[in-house]
Amino acid sequence: MPDTPEGEAVIARRLHLATGFLASERDWVSGHLAALGSRLRSFRDDQIDLEISLKDRQGVEQRVTLECWINRSPRLHFVATSSKRDLPAALSEVRNELVRQVDAAKTRTEPRNNRALRSVPEWSERE
């Protein structure tokens, strides 16, 4: 997934670093999550909220959690977690999972782009 400056800008503007991350790591984390920005560009910037947290840093039970809220009708809430010990690998895992969830939600809510959802079975008059 190519990282784009626009994608990184979307992430940098909307990302909130919660427990476990230092303010000095903001650019580094935004860089790792930049590929997610291209999926979120279809929504208005003020509709998106992102929060990432890290529990038990470098511990046995390290867990990275990335949450995304998209304020539209209906409101969307996505959560991706990783328990990988390598922090860059964990960030990549939560990014990829959130990309998958956003893509699935777009397919569900935009049937014009999915022929299977556009097709409505017709009930016969005899039934």
N, C-alpha and C positions, 0 to 999 in steps of 0.2 A: 504494500500500500504506500504510494508516494506521499510524502509529507509536503503540503503546500503552505506558503506563507499565509494565505487566506484562512485555511483550516486551523492553523496554529493561532491566528488572531482571534477567531471565534472562541476557541478553547480558553485562551488567555483572558479574554474579557469576562467569560461566564463561570470560570472555575473557582471554586472556594476550597482552599486547603483546610481540612479539618484535622482532627487529632493525628499525631504521628509524623506530620510533614512540617518542615521548617519553611519560613517565608523565603529563604534564600534558594530553596529547591523549586520554586514556582516555575521558572523558565524551563528547567530540566523536565519537570513533570508535564508541562504544556507541550513540550517538544515530543515526548513519548506518546501523547494522546492526540497529536495533530491530525492523524488520519481520520479520527472521529469527526473532525470539523467539517469535512466534505459532506458527510451524511446529515449534519445538522444545519447546513446552509439553506436547506429548503424551508426552514422555519425562521420566523423573525427572531432577531437577536434578543429582544426583550421577552420572548416566550421560553427561553432556555435557561435552566439553572443546573449547574454541575457541582457535585461535591465528592471529594475523594478523601478517604481516611485510611490510616495504617494502624493496626493494632499489634502490639507485641513485636516491635521492630527488631529484627535480627534474632528473634526468639524462636522457639520450637513451634509455636502456634501463630506465627506471623500471618496476618490476613489483611489484604488490600480490598477495600470496598469502594466502588465507583457508582454513584447514584446520579440519575438524570431525570429532571422533571421538565416536561414540555406542557406549557399552559395553553391548551387549545381545547376544543370541545370534541371528544371527551379529553380530560386531562390525562396525560400519559406519565407513568412513573416506571423507570427501569432501574434495575439493580444488578450489578455484576460483581462477583467476588473471586478472589484468587488466594490460595494458601501456599503459593510457591515461595521458596526461601530466597531466591534471587529476585531482587526488587525490580530490575528492568524487565525480567521475564514476567513477573506478576503484573506490571503495568501493561505490557503487551497483551496479556491474557484478558484483563478486564476491558481493555480497549476493543479487542476483537469480539468479545461477548456482547458489549454494548452496541457495536456496529451491527451484529447479527440481530439483536432485539429491535433496534431502530428500523432496520430493513424489513423485518417481519411486520412491524406495526404499520409501516408505510404501505405494504402490500395489503394488509387487512383493511386499512381505512381509505385506500384509493383504488377501488375496484376497476376503474377505467384502465389501469395499467396491468390488470390481471384478468385474462380472458375467462379463466375458470370462475372467478367471482362475478363477472358480468353476466354469465349465462345463468338464466333463471329457468328451472325446469317448468315446462307447461303441463298443467293438469288437464287430462282429457275431460271432455264434457260428460262422458258416460259414467264417470265415477261418482 
